[in-house]
Amino acid sequence: MEDYYYLNKVRAKTPLVHCITNIVVANFQANGLLALGASPVMADAVEEAPEIAAAANCTVLNIGTLSKETIEAMILAGKSANQHNIPVVLDPVGAGATQFRKATVFRILEEVNVSLIRCNAGELATIAGVEWRARGVDAGEGDVDLPTLARETARRFDCIVAVTGETDIVSDGKRVKEIAGGHPLMSKITGSGCLLSAVVGAYLAVSAGENFDATYEALAFYKKAGEKAAQKSHQPGHFAVHFLDELYGDM
């Protein structure tokens, strides 16, 4: 087993991860957190989101399926987490797909102190305001220096930025690290990126402020889990099951 310091802390402490997420991935996200060793709570009602966020060890805001009500719940939960010094992860799903999504991302970034932005290249480009050819919620295509863009965005919003894809990038505005690995099948199951945001949230919940190192380990562990799952299955359906098993198992 590799020495996954923060993973061991997650499994020892079983952090409560509050997810306001999208209807497509909620089940997969919850099962992934349970497999990892964390405890998920999926609560998006305006009436209880701030209270849940105050009790949780991390709050994850995922804009995959938006409504006015969920946006308000995200803002209230994020502010509550801030008041209680609890990390907040933002997953700006398809930020460039519509003006509604884009405006929501910037409202959250303006009103909530976000600890980490976990995004793909297209979402990063939207947040950074650079030209990109987006297609729905997929990463799309473009020609930019992603490590530099990640560092600048992290500095701008005073947070960690994790850009995931064939090669992952993590930056705190000063340092930049890249993580190779993973497997193409990871992009063939719905919610792999969304689950990763929650997994990083679990890591931040036990990081004691070492958010850069915890994020790097989370990304590396996740890619390794994908590689190991792909050794057992070459089809998306079976791969998804094996992937959850690898999040549960020892590396």
N, C-alpha and C positions, 0 to 999 in steps of 0.2 A: 504493500500500500504506500502510495506517495504521501508525503507529509503535507496534508491540507490543514493548516493551522486553524483557519476560520471555519472550515467545514466541521471540524471537531467541536468548536465552540457552539456552532449552530445545534449540533446534535446533543450537546450537553445542556444547553439552555432552553431549547425548544421555543424560540422567539415567536410571538404573536404577530403575524403579518396581515395588516389590514389592506384589502384590495378593493378599490373601486375600479372595476374592469369592464370588459365588453362581454356581451352575451355569447359570443362565439367561443370564447376560451375559458370561461369561468371554471368549468368542471376540470379541464385539463390543468389549469393553473393551480387549483386547490389540490388536486391529486399530486402534482409535481412538488408542491411545498411539503405535503405530508411525507412523500417519499424521501425528500431531502432531510427531513427531521424537524421542520418548522411546523407551526400551527397556523392555518389560514382562517381568516374571517372575511367573508364577502358581504360587505354592508354598504349600500349606496343610497339609503334613504336620508333625505335632508334632516329628518327628525332625530336620527341617531348617529350620523356619520361623525360629527365632532366628538361625541362621547366615546365612540369606538376608537377613534384615532388617538384620543388621550390615553386610552387603556392599552393600546398596542405598542409594539416595539419598533414598528416601521409602518409607514403608509405608502402604498403604491397607487399612483393615479394613471390610469390607462384610458386614452380617449377613443378607443376603437369604435364604439357605438355610442354616439353622443345624443343627449337631449338636454333641454334647459335645466331639468331637475338634476341630472347627474353632474352637470357643470357646477351648479350651486353646491351640491354635496361635496365635490372635489375641492372647491375653494374653502368651504367651511372645515373640511377634514384637514386640509393642508395647513390652514391657519392654526387649528387646534394642535396639530403635531408640532408646529413651530413653537407654540407657547409652552409645550412640555419637552422641548429639546429632543424631539423624536425625528429621525431621518425621514425624508420624503423622496420618493423616486418618481420621476415623470417619464412615461412612455408615450411620446407624441405620435401615435399610430397614424400614418397617412397625413402628416401635418400639411403637406403641400397639395393634397387632393382637392380640397375645397377651401373657400375663404372662411367658412364656419369653423373648420378644424384649425386653421392657421390662427384665427383670432382667439380661439380657445387656448391654444398653447401659449400665446403671448400674454393672455390674461392671467393664466396660472403662473407664468414666470414673473409677472409683475406683482402679483398679490401674495405669492407663496415663496418662501425661501426653500428652494429645491436643493437637495443634497446631491442628486445625481440625475442626469438625463441619459436614458438608455434608448438609442435610436439606430436606424440604419442610415446609409449615406444620403439618401434623398431627404429624409427628415432633418438630418443635420444641415443640409444645404438650405432648406426652407428656413430654419431657425437662424442661420447665419446670413440669409439674404443673398445667396449667390444663385446663379442660373443653374437649373437642373431640369431634366426631362423626366418628370414623375409619371407613373401609371398606377392610378388607384392608391392602394396602400403598400405596393411593392417598392423596392428601393429605386427602381428606374435607372437612368443613365446620366452621366455627366463627367466632366473632366476638371477635377479640382484636386488640390493637395489636401487629402483628408486628415493626415496627422496635424498639419498646421491649422486647418479649420477647426479641428477638435480642440486644440490647445487654445486658440483664440476664443472659441465659444465658452470653454470652461472658465477662462479668465473673465469674460464678459459677465457671466452669470454667477461667478464665484462658486462653482460646483465641480463635481466630477462629470466628465462626458465619456460615455462608453459607446463607441460606434461599432456595430457588429455586422459581420458579413463573412466573406471568404477568409479575410484576415481581420481580426478585431483590433480596435484601437482604444486605448484608455488614456485620458489626460486629466491632470488637475490644474491646468493652466501654466504649469512649469514643466513637469515631466511628461513624457509621452512614451508609452510602451505598446508593442504590437504582439498579438497572439495568433499564431498560425494553427492549423489543425481543423478539427471538426469533420463533417461529412456532408455531401450534397443532399442527402436524404433529410437533413435537418430542416431544409427549406421546403420540403414536400409535406410537412405536417402542419396543420393550422395551429397557431399559437406558440410555436417554438420561441419566437422572440418575446412574446408577451410573458411566457413562463420565465424566461431568462430575467426579465425585469423584476419579477417577484423573487427569484432566486437571489439576485443581487441585493434586493431589499432585505432578505433574511440575513445575508452576510453583513450588511451595514448595521443591522440591528444588534450585532454582537461585536462590531469592529472597534468599539471604544474610541471612535474618532479617526481610526486609521483607514479612512475610506478608500484611498487610492490603492493600497495594498490589498484590502479586502475585495475590491472590485476586480483587480487583476486576477486574484486567485479564483474568484467566482467564474470569470470568463474562461479561464484555463480549464477548470474542472468541468464546465459545461461542454466545452469542445471535446474533452477526453471522453465524457459520457456518450457523446454522439458517435465518436470513433468506435467505442466498444460495442454500442448497440448495433452499428452497421456491420460488425463482424458476425452478428447473429441473425440478421435479416437484411434482405435486399429489396423489400417492398415497404411502402409507407405505413400500411396498417399494422403489420407486425413490428416495424421499426418503432412506432410510437409506444407500444407496450414495452419493448425492450429498453427503450430510452428511459422510461419511468423506473424500470428495474435498476438501471445503471445509476440513476440519481440516488437510489436507496442503498446500493451496494458499496462495498469498499473498493477503492481504486488501487 
